Amino acid sequence: MFDLNGKVAVITGSRRGIGRGIAERLAYAGANVVISDIIQEDCDAIAKEISEKLHVEALGIKCDVSKKEEVGNLMEETIKKFGKIDILVNNAGIFPFVDFEKMTEAEWDNVLNANLKSVFLCSQAAAKVMKPGSKIISVSSVASFVGFAGLSHYCASKGGINSMTRAMALELAPRKINVNAVAPGAIDTPGAASTEKVKEQIIAAIPWKRQGQTSDIANAVHYLASDEADYVTGQILVVDGGWKIQ
């Protein structure tokens, strides 16, 4: 089950954290992967490591996902190398804390471009070359459902991903392209908790009494990327240890 042998997956923001965990999981399932992020050397190094460790083909491509030209190059180079795109994972994103009343227009635009515009650009470019049975999966957040102080721009961007996911699912359903999102809760990655005290407060609020691991999100993406999820589309799968239900 959940076999991805022969599939080609593009994962944005995959040089570290959740994105890297997703890339490794899909490669473990047999997919050839494209590691995409803003530093070419990192992309190359991770692609080489995954290829050697998991015995799949892996390609590193630098891409600023907020720029249409670079997104176009990402898809073109993927097609040139592999001849197709079966899976797109829109993972790239940023979450700088800024007080709403002090937030500048540039700070707002930076987050919306990186987190939301990128999903539009990458999904549109990939969908044009995808065949029936392909999957588009975006990484949203529990912040799309609840508010977090200092993250109004981030919350707006993730809420936009949810709405875009549902709309894209309707438009791409006739072509049998599935569009879904995964909404992580508190995941143990660099920058997720600024201090041990904050980390303890977060864990106390989670019914499962632990932060999520990158593998928790990667497993959910793996399912949605597989043929077993062919009848699942337009859904937001929350992976948060029960945090949001309280």
N, C-alpha and C positions, 0 to 999 in steps of 0.2 A: 504493500500500500504506500501511497504518497511518493511513488517513484518518479523522479524527474530526469531520468537518463535521456540524453539527446536534446534536452531543452536548453534554451539560451536565456539567461536572466541578466538584466541590467539593474544594478542597485546603486542609487545615488547616495552620496554622503556615506560611503562605505569604507573609509580608511580607518575608522575606529568606532567604538561604542556599539549601539544597536545595529547600525548599518553593516559593520564588519561581522557581527554575529549572524545577521541574516545571510550575508554572502557565504559564510562558512557553512551554514546549515543547508542552504540550497545546493552548494557544491557537494556536501556530504551525501545528499540525495541523488547526485549524479548530474546536476545541471552545470553547463559551462557558464562562467560568470564574468561580467564586466564590472570591475571596480572603478567607481567614478567619484572623484572628489576634487578639491581645489589645488592639491599639490601633486604634480605628476610623479615625483620620485616616490612618494608614499604609495600612490596607486600601483606603481610598477612593483614595488617591494612586496606589497600584500598579495598582488596577483601571482607573483612568483611563489610565494610561500604557500598559498592555497593550491596552486597547481601541483607543486611538489608533494604536498602533504595528502591531498585528496584525489590526486590523479585525474583531474579534469583540466580542460583548457580554461585559462583565465587571462583577461586582458585589462590593463590599466589605462584609463583615459581621463585626463584632466578636464573638468567641466565646471564652470560657474552656471548653475542651473537657473539663475535669474536672467540669463542672457540668451536670447533666441538663437544667435549664431553658434554659440558653443553647444547648446542643446542639439542643434542640427548636426553639428560635427560628431557629437557623441553617438547619435543614432546611425549616421552614415558610416562611421568607423566600425561600429558593431556589425552592421550589415556586410561591410567589406570583409570582415574577419569570419563571421559565422553564417552569413546568408539569411538570417532571420532574427526576430525578437519574439520570444514566447512569453516572457514575464518581465514586467517593469515594476520595480519597487521604488516608489517615491519616498525616500527616507530623509533626504537632506533637510536640515532646518536649524534654526538658532533660537535661543531664548534668553536674551539679555534683560535683566531686571531694570526697569525704569519707572519711576512714579508717573502716573497718568498726567498729572498737572504740569510736570516738568518735561514731559516727552516732546521731542522736536519732530517736525515733519519728516526729517531725514531718518530719524530713529524708527518712526512708524513705517516708512517706506522700505527701509532695509529689512525689517522682519517680514512684512507682507510679501516682498519680492522673493526673499529666500524660502519662505515657508509655503506660500500659496500660489504666487505667480509661477513658481517653479513646477508645481504640480500640473498647472494648465499647460505650460510649454512642453514638458516632458511627455505628458499623457497624449497630447495632441500629436506630437511628432511620432511617438511610438505607435499610436492607434492607426496611423496612416499606412503602416507596413505590417501590422499584425494580421494574422489569419484566425479563423474560428478556433475557439479553444484557448486563445491567449488570455492572459490575466494581467490586470492593472491593480496594484495594491499600494495604497498610500498609508503612511504612518501619521496618524492623527494624535490625539491625546485626551486624557480625562479632562484637560483644560478646555476642551470643546463643549463640555457639559456643565462645568462649574467654574466660578471665577477664582482667580488667584491675584492677590494684590501685587502690583508691580509688573504684571504680565498682560495688560489689556490688549496690546498688539499681538502677543502670542496666542491668547485665547481667541481673538478674532480670526487669526489665520487658521487655527485648527478647526474652529467652527465652520469656516469657509470650506475646508477640505471635506468635512462631512457632507455639506450641502452639494458640493461639486461631485462627490462620489455618487450620490443618489441620482443626480441629473445625468452624469456620464453613463451610469449603468443603464438608464432608460434608452439613451441614444445609441449605445453600442450593443444592446441586447439583440437587435435584428441580425447583427454580424456574429453573434455568439461569442462576444468578448466580455468576460466577467470583470466587474469593477467593484472593489471592496476596500475597506480601510481597517486598520488595527489601531485601537486607541490605548496606548500604554498608560499605566499609572506611574507610581514612583519606581523608576528603574535605577539600579545601582551602577551608574556610569559616572565618569569624571564630570564634575559640575552639577550633578543631580542634587546633592545636599552640601551646603556651604560649610557646615560644622557638624560635629558629632551630636551636639544638642539638637540641631535641626533634624538630623537623621533619626534620632530617638523619637522626636515628636511625630515625625512622619510614620514611623513603624507603629507607634502607639495607636494611630488612627486607622490602620489597615487591619481588617478582621483576620487576615492570614498571618499577621504579625511578622512580616518580613518584607523587605524591598524586593521588587522583581529583579530577575537577572535578564541579561540580553537573550539568553536561551529561551526564556518564556515568550518573548516577542517573536524570536526567530521561529519557534515551533508553530505559532499562530499563523505567521506569514507562509510557512511551509505548507500548512494545510490549505490555505486559500490559493496557493500557487499550483496545487495538485489537481489532477483530474477528479479526485474525490469531491472537490468543491464546485463541480461544473454547474450545479443547480443553485448556487449561492451567489447572489449579486445585489449590489446596492446596500450592503450591510456594513455596520460599524461594529467590529468585534472588540469589546472592551476587555483588556487583560490587565487587571489592577488588584488582584487579591481581595476583591470585594470593597475597595475603598469608596467607590461611587455610590454603592447601594445604601450607605448609612445616611 
